[in-house]
């Protein structure tokens, strides 16, 4: 990178940080710090999520998946679209949670289940899993910038040697924590929105550049078509051999679409809208926002695939692979002799001569990355703990393809824009995740122990201190633990500690009257036990468990048992004995976990429910509607069924109806009916050739999303600027309520306790 590139990505970030400092003057109470005063408009919340949607972790994870399985599986994701769109249009969970006015999930749980110990336990499990899963972010970001900028492993100042990796991790965390300490959710929402507004034109520009960089017919399509039978990258009816991110992962997604809709709600931006209706519309607009991030992800993944696998770029591909492999070797191996052996092995690998669609096609087991993985495996075979190092090498190698390849692909100016996009994505994601964990710690692990409400000043400092603690925890975890799997599979290994049992607790807490604290406890404990079991197996498989099985002659018998259990679900679930990683992948174990906890929650709750729960009081409905918010009444008819599918309520303005119907028609008629159902029926009767699938991919995944991205970018820019102006105006005029701090008295929020007591007395007269 040259000086102009550094100026391009440093100067805008100074503006972002300045806006964060400016937000401090509007912090007048706890609700401002926690929920931006609950004064945010829909576009403010939607645009703020754009930068989150293209996080460094998100981009690297997406490219990992696509490089492994291609885009054919994405066709089947459209099967879920009617469900996800209907849930978004209806405001499923989003609307009801905003009605509770809870500042955190823990506060909602204490109101719903009437148990302070359960609030503490649930919140502890949530924050532990969340912190562990997100703790790889600083390491991923630091490695990305080291590889992308071509920085050395160490540098010296005044004779003192510093690790570039450690310094960058501290730098990444410092930016996010500084913003949080300035204004909490208010600072996050404002700076995320500014970053989102800057990201929109950069994404469109980068997308156009990458789309024009490669020729579709002679470069992109041949690379996508160059796969063995059963592992196609474009033919969605030829993916029977795909593992890890296959059709079973879509089954898991279907289950989690319902069960985990409320999983990450709780204060912050999820409770910052002016009204429940605005929160719902922000969620709805998030569906349109997806066109921007998804398009960029697709183009980056395509560019990397073509550059590394087409013979036109064989020399560049050799340089990229050798650089990635060498740097990863230096990262994971500290013995200089072993490092040199690995570097020599990588350098000896010749430039590839593979011509796409000519000769033997590539596969997951045999591809252009295989020589580098095998070279690392051969050298590490004689190193103590080498099997674990092989898996770590494989994970980091695939993870860093984006950083090194994009540096070789982009020129001056474009490198600066891409660096700016990534650093904004990093800060936006880091501050959101850190504050989510910090808020849970302060609101649900510390605040419930206060007998009297702390002063707003002390309360805010608790949140700031918790944020600093979370940031330091992230750094410690990055230094202490190695990442052994794909980013997404790593997260799906750690997060089920919380996700395994939380779904039924939250969904039935919002929508059922029969759910009890006994059912909630059972669900959370069972989810924890199953998740911990998998973590122990996964982390110790290569170094302890498999060697122990081999030493006792049990690998064949255990392997036969696993194969027999999975055989009815072949080819999408295949449990084959493997010396490097556990045969059951994270998605499969996770599915077993969530179904078990769901059944246990329902059974135990039904057995222990003595009287129905008062949902109206928790949701501020009926006589408890103290602020006069208009509530939706459902009078079912044929017309009402169609308007309900589109999410239309009496609160919808003409513009709201246009947005809802537009998304409904685009999603159901064009996306589901036209690009999925019609194509699926056609191929069931008369299968398409590869060229037709290529044309389908070009139109559906690139051309149409590019057009939609251009439309939504202009639309969101105007709406976002207006919402920023309105937010500052409303913050200036609002009056802070010191009781609105997240504490619960007798099952209701402290801010509502006296009001509800008076209402109930009036009702009983």
C-alpha positions in Angstrom: 0.0 0.0 0.0 1.1 3.5 -0.8 0.6 6.8 1.1 -2.6 7.6 -0.7 -4.1 4.3 0.4 -3.2 5.0 4.1 -4.8 8.4 3.8 -8.0 7.0 2.3 -8.6 4.6 5.2 -7.2 6.7 8.1 -8.9 10.1 7.5 -12.5 8.8 7.5 -11.9 6.8 10.7 -10.8 10.0 12.4 -14.2 11.4 11.5 -16.0 8.3 12.9 -14.1 8.6 16.2 -14.9 12.3 16.4 -18.6 11.6 16.1 -18.3 9.0 18.9 -16.7 11.7 21.2 -19.4 14.2 20.2 -22.2 11.8 21.3 -21.1 12.1 25.0 -22.9 15.4 25.4 -26.3 13.7 24.8 -25.8 11.0 27.6 -28.2 12.3 30.3 -29.3 8.9 31.8 -28.9 5.2 31.7 -31.4 4.7 29.0 -29.4 6.9 26.6 -26.3 4.8 27.2 -28.2 1.5 27.0 -30.7 2.2 24.3 -30.0 5.5 22.7 -32.9 7.0 24.6 -35.2 4.7 22.6 -35.4 7.5 20.0 -33.9 5.8 16.9 -35.6 5.8 13.5 -35.8 2.7 11.3 -33.1 3.9 8.8 -30.7 4.7 11.6 -30.9 1.1 12.9 -30.9 -0.4 9.4 -27.9 1.4 8.0 -25.9 0.9 11.3 -26.2 -2.9 10.5 -24.6 -2.5 7.1 -21.1 -2.3 8.4 -21.9 -5.2 10.8 -23.1 -7.3 7.9 -19.7 -7.0 6.2 -17.5 -7.6 9.2 -14.0 -9.0 8.7 -15.1 -12.2 10.4 -18.2 -12.3 8.2 -16.2 -11.8 4.9 -13.6 -14.4 5.8 -16.2 -16.9 7.0 -18.2 -16.5 3.9 -15.2 -16.9 1.6 -14.2 -20.0 3.6 -17.6 -21.6 3.0 -17.8 -20.7 -0.7 -14.3 -21.8 -1.4 -15.2 -25.2 0.1 -18.7 -25.8 -1.3 -19.4 -23.1 -3.9 -22.7 -21.4 -4.5 -24.9 -24.4 -5.5 -26.2 -24.8 -1.9 -27.4 -21.2 -1.9 -30.2 -22.2 -4.3 -31.7 -24.4 -1.6 -31.6 -21.5 1.0 -34.3 -19.9 -1.0 -36.6 -22.7 0.3 -36.4 -20.8 3.6 -37.2 -17.4 2.2 -41.0 -17.5 2.6 -40.5 -18.3 6.3 -37.8 -15.7 7.0 -39.7 -13.0 5.1 -43.0 -13.8 6.8 -41.3 -13.6 10.2 -39.7 -10.3 9.4 -43.0 -8.9 8.0 -44.9 -10.0 11.1 -42.3 -8.6 13.5 -41.9 -12.1 15.1 -40.2 -11.7 18.5 -38.8 -8.2 17.5 -42.1 -6.5 18.1 -43.0 -8.3 21.4 -39.6 -7.8 22.9 -39.7 -4.1 22.2 -43.2 -4.1 23.9 -41.7 -5.4 27.1 -39.4 -2.3 27.3 -36.7 -4.5 28.8 -33.2 -3.1 28.8 -31.7 -6.6 28.6 -32.7 -10.2 28.0 -32.1 -10.9 31.7 -34.6 -8.2 32.7 -37.1 -9.8 30.4 -36.5 -13.2 31.9 -36.9 -12.0 35.4 -40.2 -10.4 34.5 -41.3 -13.5 32.6 -40.2 -16.3 34.9 -40.0 -14.4 38.2 -36.6 -15.8 39.2 -33.6 -13.7 39.9 -31.3 -16.8 40.1 -32.4 -17.9 36.7 -31.8 -14.4 35.3 -28.2 -14.6 36.6 -27.6 -18.2 35.4 -29.1 -17.6 31.9 -27.1 -14.3 31.5 -23.9 -15.9 32.7 -24.2 -18.7 30.2 -25.1 -16.2 27.5 -22.2 -13.9 28.1 -19.7 -16.8 28.5 -20.6 -18.3 25.2 -20.9 -15.0 23.4 -17.5 -13.9 24.7 -15.8 -17.2 23.8 -17.3 -17.2 20.3 -16.5 -13.6 19.6 -13.1 -13.8 21.2 -11.5 -14.8 17.9 -12.5 -11.4 16.4 -9.3 -9.5 17.4 -7.1 -12.3 16.3 -8.9 -12.6 13.0 -8.8 -8.8 12.4 -5.1 -8.5 13.5 -4.0 -11.4 11.2 -6.1 -10.0 8.4 -4.4 -6.6 8.5 -0.9 -8.2 9.0 -1.4 -10.3 5.9 -3.2 -7.7 3.9 -0.7 -4.9 4.6 2.3 -7.2 4.4 3.4 -6.2 7.9 6.3 -8.0 9.7 5.7 -10.4 12.6 7.6 -8.1 15.0 9.0 -4.6 15.1 11.4 -2.7 17.4 11.2 0.7 19.1 14.1 2.0 21.1 15.6 -1.5 21.1 12.4 -3.1 22.5 10.8 -5.8 20.3 7.0 -5.8 19.9 4.7 -8.4 18.4 2.8 -6.9 15.5 -0.1 -9.3 16.2 -0.5 -8.3 19.8 -0.2 -4.6 19.1 -2.8 -4.7 16.4 -5.2 -6.7 18.7 -4.9 -4.0 21.3 -5.4 -1.4 18.7 -8.5 -3.1 17.3 -10.0 -3.4 20.8 -9.0 0.2 21.8 -11.0 1.7 18.9 -14.2 -0.2 19.8 -13.9 0.3 23.6 -13.2 4.0 23.2 -16.5 4.5 21.3 -18.4 2.4 23.8 -17.0 4.4 26.8 -18.0 7.7 25.0 -21.7 6.9 24.5 -22.6 3.2 24.7 -25.4 2.3 22.4 -25.9 6.0 21.3 -22.3 6.2 20.1 -22.5 2.8 18.5 -25.7 3.6 16.6 -24.4 7.0 15.4 -20.9 5.8 14.4 -22.2 2.5 12.9 -24.7 4.6 10.8 -21.9 6.9 9.6 -19.8 3.9 8.7 -22.7 2.3 7.0 -23.3 5.5 4.9 -19.6 5.4 3.9 -19.6 1.7 3.2 -22.6 1.9 0.7 -20.8 3.7 -2.1 -17.5 1.8 -1.5 -19.3 -1.5 -1.7 -21.0 -0.5 -5.0 -17.7 0.8 -6.4 -15.7 -2.3 -5.3 -18.5 -4.6 -6.6 -18.4 -3.0 -10.0 -14.6 -3.2 -10.2 -14.5 -6.9 -9.2 -17.4 -7.8 -11.6 -15.5 -6.2 -14.5 -12.1 -7.6 -13.5 -12.8 -11.1 -14.8 -14.5 -12.4 -17.9 -17.6 -14.5 -17.2 -17.5 -16.9 -20.1 -13.8 -17.7 -20.2 -12.7 -17.3 -16.6 -15.5 -17.3 -14.0 -17.8 -20.0 -15.4 -15.0 -22.5 -16.2 -13.7 -22.2 -12.6 -17.2 -22.7 -11.1 -17.9 -25.7 -13.4 -14.6 -27.4 -12.6 -15.7 -29.8 -9.8 -16.3 -33.5 -9.6 -19.8 -35.0 -9.6 -21.6 -34.5 -6.4 -19.6 -31.4 -5.4 -20.8 -28.9 -8.1 -20.3 -25.2 -7.3 -23.3 -24.1 -9.5 -25.5 -27.1 -10.2 -27.8 -27.2 -7.2 -28.9 -30.8 -8.1 -25.4 -32.1 -8.0 -24.2 -31.6 -4.4 -24.8 -35.0 -2.8 -21.1 -35.2 -1.6 -20.9 -31.8 0.0 -20.0 -31.9 3.7 -20.0 -29.2 6.5 -22.1 -26.6 4.7 -24.6 -28.8 2.9 -28.3 -29.3 2.8 -28.4 -30.5 6.4 -27.1 -27.1 7.4 -30.2 -25.7 5.8 -32.4 -28.0 7.9 -30.6 -26.6 11.0 -31.2 -23.1 9.7 -34.9 -23.9 9.4 -35.1 -24.9 13.0 -33.1 -22.0 14.3 -35.1 -19.5 12.2 -38.0 -20.1 14.6 -36.1 -21.0 17.8 -33.4 -18.3 17.8 -35.3 -15.3 16.5 -35.0 -13.7 19.9 -31.6 -15.1 20.9 -29.6 -11.9 20.6 -32.2 -9.4 21.5 -31.9 -7.3 24.6 -31.1 -3.6 24.9 -28.7 -1.9 22.6 -30.0 -1.4 19.1 -32.6 -4.1 19.5 -34.5 -1.9 21.9 -33.5 1.5 20.6 -36.4 2.3 18.3 -39.0 5.0 19.0 -41.8 2.4 19.0 -42.3 -1.3 18.6 -43.5 -0.5 15.0 -40.3 1.3 14.2 -38.3 -1.6 15.5 -40.3 -4.0 13.3 -39.8 -1.7 10.3 -36.0 -1.6 10.9 -36.0 -5.4 10.9 -37.9 -5.4 7.7 -35.6 -2.9 6.0 -32.8 -5.1 7.1 -34.0 -7.6 4.5 -33.4 -5.0 1.8 -30.1 -4.1 3.3 -28.9 -7.6 2.7 -28.6 -7.0 -1.0 -25.6 -4.8 -0.4 -23.5 -7.1 1.9 -24.4 -10.3 0.1 -23.4 -9.0 -3.3 -20.0 -7.8 -2.0 -19.4 -11.2 -0.3 -20.3 -13.1 -3.6 -18.0 -10.9 -5.7 -15.0 -11.2 -3.3 -15.4 -15.0 -3.1 -15.7 -15.3 -6.9 -12.6 -13.1 -7.4 -10.5 -15.3 -5.1 -11.7 -18.5 -6.7 -10.8 -17.3 -10.2 -7.5 -15.8 -9.3 -6.3 -18.9 -7.4 -7.8 -21.6 -9.8 -7.6 -20.3 -13.3 -4.5 -21.0 -15.4 -4.5 -17.3 -16.6 -3.3 -16.3 -13.1 -1.1 -19.3 -12.3 2.0 -17.3 -11.4 0.1 -14.9 -9.1 -1.7 -17.9 -7.5 1.7 -19.6 -6.8 2.9 -16.4 -5.1 -0.3 -16.0 -3.1 -0.3 -19.6 -1.9 3.3 -19.6 -1.0 3.0 -16.4 1.0 -0.1 -17.6 2.9 1.4 -21.0 3.7 4.6 -19.4 4.8 3.1 -16.9 7.1 0.7 -19.4 8.6 3.6 -21.7 9.3 5.4 -18.9 11.1 2.2 -18.2 13.1 1.6 -21.7 14.4 5.2 -23.1 14.7 7.8 -21.5 16.9 10.6 -23.9 16.2 12.8 -22.1 13.5 14.1 -25.4 12.1 10.5 -26.7 11.5 9.6 -23.3 10.0 12.4 -23.6 7.5 11.4 -27.1 6.6 7.9 -26.0 5.9 9.0 -22.9 3.9 11.3 -25.1 1.8 8.5 -27.6 1.2 6.1 -24.8 0.1 8.7 -23.2 -2.2 9.3 -26.5 -3.9 5.7 -26.9 -5.0 5.6 -25.9 -8.7 3.3 -23.4 -10.3 0.0 -25.1 -11.1 -0.8 -26.1 -14.7 -4.4 -27.0 -14.2 -6.8 -25.7 -16.9 -10.4 -25.5 -15.6 -12.9 -27.8 -17.3 -10.0 -29.7 -19.0 -8.6 -32.9 -17.5 -9.5 -34.2 -14.0 -11.9 -31.8 -12.2 -11.1 -30.6 -8.7 -12.7 -31.8 -5.5 -12.6 -31.1 -1.8 -10.0 -33.9 -1.3 -7.9 -33.1 -4.3 -7.6 -29.4 -5.3 -5.0 -26.8 -5.9 -4.6 -26.2 -2.1 -3.9 -29.9 -1.4 -0.2 -29.8 -2.1 0.3 -27.1 0.5 -1.8 -28.9 3.1 0.0 -32.2 2.4 3.4 -30.5 2.6 2.5 -29.0 6.0 1.2 -32.4 7.1 4.4 -34.2 6.1 6.6 -31.8 8.0 4.4 -31.7 11.1 4.1 -35.5 11.2 7.3 -35.7 13.2 6.5 -32.8 15.5 5.0 -33.4 19.0 1.3 -32.5 18.8 1.6 -32.3 15.0 -1.9 -33.6 14.2 -3.5 -30.6 16.0 -1.1 -28.3 14.2 -2.2 -29.7 10.9 -5.8 -28.7 11.6 -4.7 -25.3 12.8 -2.7 -24.8 9.7 -5.6 -25.8 7.5 -8.0 -23.4 9.3 -5.7 -20.3 9.2 -4.6 -21.1 5.6 -8.2 -20.9 4.3 -9.0 -18.0 6.6 -6.3 -15.7 5.2 -7.0 -16.3 1.5 -9.0 -13.0 1.4 -6.3 -10.8 2.8 -3.4 -11.9 0.7 -5.4 -12.4 -2.5 -7.1 -9.0 -2.3 -3.7 -7.3 -1.9 -2.5 -9.0 -5.1 -5.7 -8.2 -6.9 -6.4 -4.6 -6.1 -4.3 -1.6 -7.2 -3.4 1.8 -5.6 -6.5 3.6 -4.3 -8.6 0.4 -4.4 -6.4 -1.0 -1.7 -7.1 2.0 0.5 -10.9 1.7 -0.1 -10.9 -2.0 0.7 -8.8 -1.3 3.9 -11.3 1.4 4.9 -14.2 -0.9 4.3 -12.6 -3.6 6.5 -11.6 -1.3 9.3 -15.1 0.2 9.5 -16.6 -3.3 9.4 -14.2 -4.3 12.2 -15.0 -1.3 14.5 -18.7 -1.6 13.9 -18.8 -5.3 14.7 -16.4 -5.2 17.6 -18.2 -2.4 19.4 -21.6 -4.1 19.0 -20.3 -7.5 20.2 -18.3 -6.1 23.1 -21.2 -3.9 24.3 -23.6 -6.7 24.0 -21.5 -8.8 26.4 -20.7 -5.9 28.6 -24.4 -4.9 28.9 -25.3 -8.5 30.0 -22.5 -8.4 32.6 -23.6 -5.0 34.1 -27.4 -5.4 33.7 -27.9 -9.0 34.6 -24.8 -10.2 36.6 -24.1 -7.1 38.7 -27.3 -4.9 38.8 -29.6 -7.6 40.3 -27.4 -7.6 43.5 -28.1 -3.9 44.2 -30.8 -3.4 46.8 -31.2 0.2 45.7 -30.9 1.5 42.3 -27.3 2.9 41.6 -26.9 6.5 40.5 -26.9 7.0 36.7 -23.3 8.0 36.9 -22.3 4.8 38.8 -24.5 2.7 36.5 -22.8 4.0 33.4 -19.4 3.4 34.8 -20.4 -0.2 35.5 -21.1 -0.5 31.8 -17.8 1.1 30.8 -15.8 -1.1 33.2 -17.6 -4.2 31.9 -16.7 -3.2 28.3 -13.0 -2.9 29.2 -13.1 -6.3 30.9 -14.7 -7.9 27.8 -12.1 -6.4 25.5 -9.3 -7.7 27.7 -10.9 -11.1 27.8 -11.0 -11.2 24.0 -7.3 -10.5 23.8 -6.5 -13.1 26.5 -8.4 -15.8 24.6 -6.8 -14.9 21.3 -3.4 -15.4 22.9 -4.3 -18.5 24.8 -6.2 -20.6 22.3 -5.8 -21.8 18.8 -8.6 -21.8 16.2 -9.0 -25.4 15.0 -11.8 -25.1 12.5 -13.6 -22.9 9.9 -14.7 -19.7 11.5 -18.4 -20.6 11.2 -17.9 -24.1 12.5 -15.8 -22.7 15.4 -18.6 -20.4 16.4 -21.1 -23.2 16.0 -18.9 -25.3 18.4 -18.8 -22.6 21.1 -22.1 -20.8 20.9 -24.3 -23.9 21.6 -23.2 -23.6 25.2 -25.9 -20.8 25.1 -27.8 -21.5 21.9 -28.5 -25.2 22.8 -31.1 -24.3 25.4 -32.0 -20.6 25.1 -34.4 -20.8 22.1 -37.4 -22.4 23.9 -36.9 -20.2 27.0 -37.1 -17.0 24.9 -39.7 -17.9 22.3 -42.1 -19.5 24.7 -41.4 -16.7 27.2 -42.7 -14.2 24.7 -45.5 -16.2 23.2 -46.8 -18.8 25.7 -48.6 -18.6 29.0 -47.6 -22.1 30.0 -43.8 -21.8 30.1 -42.4 -22.1 33.6 -39.1 -21.5 35.3 -38.6 -25.2 35.8 -38.9 -25.8 32.1 -36.5 -22.9 31.5 -33.9 -24.3 33.9 -34.2 -27.8 32.3 -33.7 -26.4 28.8 -30.7 -24.3 29.7 -28.9 -27.0 31.7 -29.4 -29.7 29.1 -28.2 -27.4 26.3 -25.0 -26.6 28.4 -24.2 -30.3 29.1 -24.5 -31.3 25.5 -22.5 -28.4 24.2 -19.7 -28.9 26.7 -19.5 -32.5 25.7 -18.9 -31.6 22.1 -16.3 -29.0 22.9 -14.3 -31.5 25.0 -14.5 -34.1 22.2 -13.6 -31.6 19.4 -10.7 -29.9 21.2 -9.1 -33.1 22.3 -9.9 -35.4 19.4 -6.6 -35.2 17.4 -4.2 -35.2 20.4 -6.0 -37.4 23.0 -9.2 -39.2 22.0 -8.2 -40.6 18.6 -4.8 -41.8 19.8 -6.5 -43.4 22.8 -8.9 -45.2 20.6 -6.1 -46.3 18.3 -4.0 -47.5 21.2 -6.8 -49.7 22.4 -7.7 -51.0 18.9 -11.1 -49.3 18.9 -10.9 -47.0 15.9 -12.5 -49.5 13.6 -15.3 -50.6 15.9 -16.2 -47.0 16.9 -16.0 -46.0 13.3 -18.4 -48.8 12.3 -20.9 -47.7 14.9 -20.8 -44.1 13.8 -21.2 -45.1 10.1 -24.2 -47.3 11.0 -25.9 -44.5 12.9 -25.4 -42.0 10.1 -26.1 -44.3 7.2 -29.9 -43.6 7.0 -29.0 -39.9 6.5 -26.3 -40.4 3.8 -25.1 -38.6 1.8 -25.9 -35.5 3.8 -24.8 -36.8 7.2 -21.7 -39.1 7.0 -19.9 -40.0 10.2 -16.5 -41.5 9.1 -13.6 -42.0 11.5 -11.0 -39.2 11.1 -7.7 -38.9 13.0 -7.7 -35.1 12.8 -11.2 -34.0 13.7 -14.3 -35.5 15.3 -16.5 -37.2 12.7 -19.7 -35.4 13.9 -19.5 -31.8 12.7 -20.7 -28.8 14.7 -24.0 -28.4 12.8 -25.1 -32.0 13.4 -24.3 -31.9 17.1 -26.0 -28.5 17.4 -29.2 -29.8 15.9 -29.3 -32.7 18.3 -28.8 -30.2 21.1 -31.6 -27.8 20.3 -34.2 -30.5 19.6 -33.4 -32.2 22.9 -33.8 -28.9 24.9 -37.0 -28.0 23.1 -38.7 -31.3 24.0 -37.5 -31.0 27.6 -38.8 -27.4 28.0 -42.3 -28.3 26.7 -42.6 -31.5 28.8 -41.4 -30.0 32.0 -43.3 -26.7 31.6 -46.6 -28.6 30.9 -46.0 -30.7 34.0 -45.2 -27.7 36.3 -47.6 -25.0 35.0 -50.1 -24.2 37.8 -51.7 -21.0 36.3 -51.3 -19.1 33.1 -48.8 -16.2 33.0 -50.1 -12.6 32.6 -48.7 -11.7 29.2 -50.7 -8.5 28.9 -48.8 -7.0 31.9 -45.4 -7.9 30.5 -46.2 -6.6 27.0 -47.9 -3.4 28.2 -51.3 -4.4 26.7 -54.8 -3.8 27.8 -55.0 -1.8 31.0 -51.2 -1.9 31.2 -50.8 0.2 28.0 -49.7 3.2 30.1 -48.1 5.2 27.2 -51.0 4.9 24.8 -49.2 3.0 22.1 -51.5 1.7 19.4 -51.8 -2.1 19.5 -52.6 -4.4 16.7 -55.9 -6.2 16.9 -56.4 -9.3 14.8 -59.9 -9.8 13.2 -59.3 -12.7 10.8 -60.8 -12.7 7.3 -59.6 -13.6 3.8 -58.3 -10.1 3.3 -56.7 -10.1 6.7 -54.8 -13.3 6.0 -53.1 -11.7 2.9 -52.3 -8.5 4.8 -51.0 -10.5 7.7 -48.6 -12.3 5.4 -47.3 -8.9 4.2 -47.1 -7.8 7.8 -49.6 -4.9 7.3 -51.1 -3.5 10.5 -53.2 -0.4 11.3 -49.9 1.3 12.3 -48.6 1.1 8.7 -48.5 4.4 6.8 -48.8 4.4 3.0 -45.0 4.3 2.7 -44.8 1.4 5.2 -47.4 -0.5 3.1 -45.3 0.1 0.0 -42.2 -1.2 1.6 -44.0 -4.3 3.1 -45.8 -5.2 -0.1 -42.7 -4.6 -2.2 -40.6 -7.0 -0.1 -43.5 -9.5 0.0 -43.9 -9.5 -3.8 -40.1 -9.5 -4.5 -39.6 -12.4 -2.0 -42.6 -14.6 -2.7 -43.2 -14.0 -6.4 -39.8 -13.3 -7.8 -37.3 -15.0 -5.5 -39.3 -18.0 -4.2 -41.8 -18.5 -7.0 -39.6 -17.5 -10.0 -36.0 -18.3 -9.0 -36.6 -21.3 -6.8 -39.9 -23.2 -7.2 -40.0 -22.8 -11.0 -36.4 -23.8 -11.4 -36.7 -26.7 -9.0 -39.7 -28.2 -10.9 -38.1 -27.6 -14.3 -34.9 -29.5 -13.2 -36.9 -32.3 -11.6 -38.4 -32.9 -15.1 -35.6 -31.8 -17.4 -32.2 -31.2 -15.7 -30.3 -28.1 -16.9 -26.8 -28.4 -18.3 -23.9 -26.6 -16.5 -24.0 -23.6 -18.8 -27.6 -22.9 -17.9 -26.8 -23.0 -14.2 -24.0 -20.6 -14.9 -26.4 -18.2 -16.6 -28.9 -18.6 -13.7 -26.1 -17.7 -11.2 -25.0 -14.7 -13.2 -28.5 -13.2 -13.4 -29.9 -14.2 -9.9 -26.8 -13.7 -7.8 -25.0 -10.8 -9.6 -27.0 -8.7 -12.0 -30.3 -8.4 -10.1 -28.6 -7.9 -6.7 -26.4 -5.2 -8.3 -29.4 -3.3 -9.5 -31.1 -3.7 -6.1 -28.0 -2.5 -4.4 -27.9 0.7 -6.4 -31.6 1.4 -5.6 -31.3 0.7 -1.9 -28.0 2.7 -1.5 -29.7 5.9 -2.6 -32.8 5.2 -0.6 -30.9 4.4 2.6 -28.6 7.4 2.3 -31.6 9.8 2.3 -33.4 8.0 5.1 -30.2 7.7 7.2 -29.3 11.4 7.1 -32.9 12.4 8.0 -32.9 9.9 11.0 -29.6 11.3 12.3 -31.0 14.8 12.3 -34.2 13.7 14.0 -32.3 11.7 16.7 -30.2 14.7 17.7 -33.3 16.9 17.9 -35.2 14.3 20.0 -32.2 13.7 22.3 -32.0 17.4 23.0 -35.6 17.6 24.0 -36.1 14.4 26.0 -36.4 14.0 29.8 -34.5 11.2 31.4 -36.3 8.7 33.7 -33.8 7.5 36.3 -36.1 4.5 37.2 -35.8 3.2 33.7 -32.5 1.3 34.4 -33.2 -2.4 34.0 -34.1 -3.3 37.6 -37.2 -5.5 38.3 -39.6 -5.2 41.3 -42.2 -7.9 41.8 -42.0 -9.1 38.2 -42.2 -5.7 36.5 -39.8 -3.0 35.5 -39.0 -0.5 38.3 -40.1 2.2 35.9 -43.6 0.6 35.6 -44.0 -0.8 39.2 -45.9 2.1 40.7 -48.0 2.8 37.6 -49.1 -0.8 37.3 -49.9 -1.0 41.0 -52.2 1.9 40.6 -53.8 0.5 37.5 -54.5 -2.9 39.1 -56.0 -1.2 42.2 -58.3 0.8 39.9 -59.3 -2.4 38.0 -60.1 -4.3 41.3 -62.5 -1.6 42.6 
